[in-house]
Amino acid sequence: MLKGKKIVLGVTGGIAVYKAVDLVSRLRKKGVEVRVVMTEHAQQFVTPLTFKEISGNKVATSMWDSNQEYNVEHIALANWADAFLVAPATANILAKMANGIADDLLSTTLLAAQAPIVVCPAMNTGMYLNPITQENIAKLEAHGVTVMPPASGMLACGTSGPGRLPEPADIVNFMESFFAKREGDLLGLKVLVTAAGTREPIDPVRFVGNRSSGKMGYAVADEAAKRGAEVLLVTGPSALAIPANVKAVKVETTNEMLEACLAAYPDVDIVVKAAAVADYRPRDVADQKIKKKNDDAMVVVMDKNPDILKTLGQSKTHQVLIGFAAETQNLIENATEKVNKKNLDMIVANDVSAAGAGFNTDTNIVKFLYADGRLEALDIMPKTEVANRILDEALIIYNNRHSK
């Protein structure tokens, strides 16, 4: 969502300016063209030369610069940008913006801006919580300015609380979602994603599970949100962080995952079931830890779990339903059988025993099998790219179905 975007970054005079340097670097790596406008106070912390070298563009600092790139620089910048981002945004700039004050280059440019504006407040906790600052923020939001809430923690002044500038990586994610909500090709669609493995308890300390890390499902959820979808992630246990702008329901067992999916299913448009659920569960679950006995064997009788994907397929109405087939042999035969038996629109098949594919890797090697019998084999690629290819196909199926 950020590649090719033009962003004017306003940098104001707070200690968090050092993070703005990293922010510019990260935005450029995403393909963003960045032009920086610095206030006089910001220049007391970091020099314009630093931002010039990182951004690759001249830094605007004054209304009265005789070497301006444009004849009327604040108007030119106001018309050039796809978005304005102020980070860090001090209490001072927020007050100016809320009250229409234009007494330097940045405040004048923001007042003339035609593109949407995002601000990242960063200041002392007392200043942030001051009713006047909160009123200014509310006023800006009422006028269409998007506010990214500050992080909480220890501040440079020694106090602890809200007021920290979010980490640059989080601001980049926020900007990706910001554009996605306006321009994403999945805007207006509801996507349900399942991820990670499920765990079936044997006793309070033991369970039956699998090696799934959740990386593939989390990547699908993350990319869907970045493309503008409203995303619900139903996840088994995973060490991964919930992606930004994704609502999550955490479950343990296959039955819990089924219940969460059925509750959301009638209202969703696309389902990508990437979770590696346990097919069986222990018939009897001990209330207390099972103690080791003298005999050599422990017998656990297993009962079959419900088939979540088949259950969803049987009640499918308007939904695009995509499943996964993680196999170690007879990949195509087993995946084709699942497409037909479970009423799927598409299945993503992968041999989890192959190098670079399967659980706990950052890459995957998959094949797409469709309900009409088509097969498409993809080369090894990052799971984020696989996720986008899955979403591309899901959107094609959705549009074809709803254009009739």
N, C-alpha and C positions, 0 to 999 in steps of 0.2 A: 504493500500500500504506500510505501514511502518513496520508492524508486522514481526519480524524475521530479519530485516535488520541490517547490521553492519555498523556503522558510526564512523569515526574518527573525533572528534571535535577539531579543532585547536583554541586555545584561546590566543589572543595577548593582548598587554599592553595598553588597553584603559579603561576609566571609565565605559564603558558599560559592562565590565566583569561580573558585578553582574547579568546582565540579562542572561548570559550564564549558570549560576547555575540553574536558573528556566528552561532554555531551555533543559538542560540535564534531569531534572526531567520530563518534558513534553514528551520528546522523549522516555524515559523509560516506561512511562505510555502507550505509543503507541506500546510497544513491541520491541523497538529498543535496541540493545546492543551497548553501547557507550563507546568508549575509548577516553580519553582526553589527548591531547598534549598541554602543556603550555609553553609559552616562559618565559624567565627570567623576563621580564618586567611585564607580566601578573601576576606573583607571588607576585608582589608588591601590587596588589589590592585584590586578593583572594588567600588563601593558597591551595596547592595541596590536602591537607587533605579534604577540603570541597568538591572538585570534586570527590575525591575517595569515600567518603561516599555517595554522591548522585548517582554516576554512578555505584557503586559496583565493580569497577575495579581500578587497580593500575594506577596512573597518570604518564605519561611520561614527564620528564622535562629536561633531559640533555643527550647529546651524550655520556657523560663520567660517567654515573651512574653505579657503580659497582654492583648494585643490579637489573640490568635490567632483565625483564621477558624473553626477547629473547636475543639470542646471538648477532644478528645485528638488533636492535630494529627498526630502521627506515625502513629497508627493510621488516621486518616482518609485521609492521603496513601497509606499502604500499600494501602488498599482501593480507592482511586480510580484508580490508574494501570493502564494496559495494559502498561507497561514502565518500568523504571528505567534511567536512563543516568547514569553518573558520568564526567564529563569536565570538567577533567582529574581523573584518579584518582591521587593521590599514593601513595608507598610507605606512608605512615601509614594512609590509609583502607583500602588493600589488606590491611595487617596487621590492622587492626581487624575487617574483614569476615571474614578467614580464621580468626580466633580468637574470633568471637562477642562482641567488645567493643562495648558500646553506651553511650558516655559523652557523646554530644551528639545533636542532633536528627537529623543525617544518618545516623550509624551506627545509631541506634535505629530510624529509619524503614526502613533497609535490612534490619535484622534482622527486622522485622515484615512485610516485603514478601511479598505473595502473587503478584505478577506477576514475569515473568522480568527478570533484571538483566544489563545490559551495562556493562562498565567499559573505559575508555580510559586505560591507564597513561601517565603523563607525569612524567618526573623526570630527574635526572642519570644519565648512562650507568652510572657505577659503582653507583649505588643500584639501577638497574633490573637490572643483571647480578649483583648480590649474590645469593648462593645463598639467603639467607633470603627475599628478595623473590620469586625464582623459585619457591621452595617454596610461598609464599603464593599465587602466581598459579595454580600447579598444583593446589593445594588448592581454590581457588575454582572452577576448571574442573571438578574432580571432583564438586563440589556443584552443578553446573549453571549456574554463572555464565559468561556469554559474554565473552571477552576479545578486544578489537580490538587487534592488535599495534601498538606505537608505530612512528612513522616514524623514519628515521635521518637524521642531518645535524648541522649546527652547532647547539649548544644555547646558551641564554642564559648559562650559566656559562663558556662559552668552550671546552668540550670538544666532541668530535665523535663521534657514534655513535648507537645506538638510545636512544630516550627522548623524542623529540619527540612532542607531541600531533599526531595526523594533522590535516590541514586540515579545516575544518568541512564543506566539500562532500563530502569522502570519508566523514566520519562519518555524514552524512545518507544517502549511498548505502549505507553499511553497515547502517544502521537499516532502510532499505527492504528490503534483502535479508534482514535478520533477521526481519522480519514475514512476508516472502514465504515463507520456509522453514517457517513455522508455519501460514500462512493462505492462501497464494497459490492461485489456481484452477488453476495449472499444476504444482502440487506433485506430485512423483512421476513426471512426464513428462520424457522426454529429447527435446530439440529440437536439430536440426542446422540451422545457418544458413550460407549462403555469401554472401560480400560482396566488393565492390570488383571491379576488372577484373583480367584475367590479362595477362601479358606473354609474347610469343613472340620469342625472341632472333633477330636477324639476324646479329650478331657480338657480341663482348664488350661493346660500348658502345651498340648500337642494338637496338631491339625494335619489334614491332608491338603496339599496345595500344589503349586507348580512354580516354574522359574520366571514367570512373566514379571517384567519390571514396570509395565504400563507405558513405556516410551512411545510406542506407536499410537495408542489411543490418545495420550496426552498431546502428541503432536497434531493429531486430527482436530482435537478440541481447540487447541491454541490457534491453528491456522484458520479454522472456521470463524472464530471470534474476530481475528484480524481482518477477515473478509466481510465482516458486518453481520454475521448471523447471531441470533440469540441462542446460546449454547448451554445445554445441560450435560454435565459429565457425571456419569454414574461409575464410580471407581471402587475397585477392590483396594486392599492395602498396597500402598506404594510410597517410596521415599521421595517421589517427585513433588514439586510445588504445584499447586493448582494454578493453571495459566490465568493471566490477567483477563478480566471481564468474562470469566466463565463461572457459572453457577455449578456447584458440585454437591453430589450426594454420596457420602462414603458408606460402603457396605462391607460386610465380611463374607457372607455365604451366597451361594447361587440363588437360593430362595429369596434372600433379601434383595439381590440384584434384579430378579424377576419382578418383584413387587414394585420396586422403584421405576423400572422400565414401563410396566403396565400403567402405572399412575400417570406417567407423562405421555405415553404413546398416542392417545387420541388427538393431542394438540400439536404434535411435531410434524415436520415436513420431510425430514431426512434422518435416517437412523444409520449410524456406522457402529456396528457391534464388533469392537476390536478386543474386547476382554477375553481372556483365556479362563473360562469358568471350569470348575470341577464338575466332571460328568457324574461322579458318584460321591456319596456321603456316608459316613458311618451310621449304621442302623441304631446303635446305642451309644450315647454320649455320657461318659462318666461325670458325676458331680464333683469328684475329687480326683487328684492326680493318681493315675494308675501306677502302682508300685511294681518294681521289677520282682519277678518270681524266680524260683529255682529252675523251672522248666525252660527250655530253650526257645520256645515259640510263643508268639502272641497273635491271636486270631482276631481280626477286625472284619466283621461282616458288613458289606457295603450295599447300600440301596441306590438305585438310579435317581439322579437329580432331574428336575424338569429341564426340557430343552428350550432355553429362552428364545433363541432365534426362530425355531419352528413355531413356538407359541405366537410370536409376533407376526410371522408369515401367515399363519392361519387367520388372523384377524386384521390383516392389512387391507386398508381401503385406499387412501390417497398417498400414503407414505412411500418414499423411496427407501428400500431396505437393502442394506449392504452388510454382508457378513465377512468373516475371516476363516480361512482354513489353514491351520498350522499343522503341517504333516511332516513325516520323516520318510515316507515311501508312498508310491502310487499317487503322487500329488494331483495330477489332472483328473484321474478317475474319481478320487475321493471328493475333490472340490466340485466336479460336475454333478455328482450325486447329491451333494448338499444344496446346490442351486435349485435343483428340481424338487427335492423332497421338502425344502423349507420355504418355497415360494419367494425366492430372492430375486432382486433386480440385478445384482452383481455380487460376486464373491472375490475377495483378495486372497490368493493362495500363495503360500510360501513354504519352502522346505526349511524348517528351523534347524536342520542339521548342517546346512550349507554355511561355509565361511562368509561372514559379512551379512548374515541374515538371522532372523529369529530373535530370541530373548536377549535383553541386556546389551544390545548393540545399538550404535547410532545410525547404522545403515540398514537397508533391507533390499532383498531381491524378490520381487513379487510378479505374479501373473494375474491379470484381470479376466475373469470368466463371466460372461453375461447370460441372461436368461434366454436370449435368442441363439446361443451356441457359439458366439464369437469368443475369441481368445486373444489377449494382448499381453505380450511378455515385456517387462520393463528391465532395463539394465540396473545394476547395483547403483543406489543413490541414497542420499541422506533421508532419514525418516520424515523430516519436514517436507522434503520434495515429494516423497511418496504420498504424504498426507494431502498435499495440494492436488496431486494427480487424481486421488480418490474423490476429492471434493469437486474437481472439474467434471468428472464423469457423473457424479451424483447430480450436479446442476444440469447437465445435458439431459439426463433421464427425466428430471423434474420438469424442465421446460418443455420437453417433447410431450410429456403426459398432460400437462396443463394447457398446451396450445391447441389441443384437439377440441 
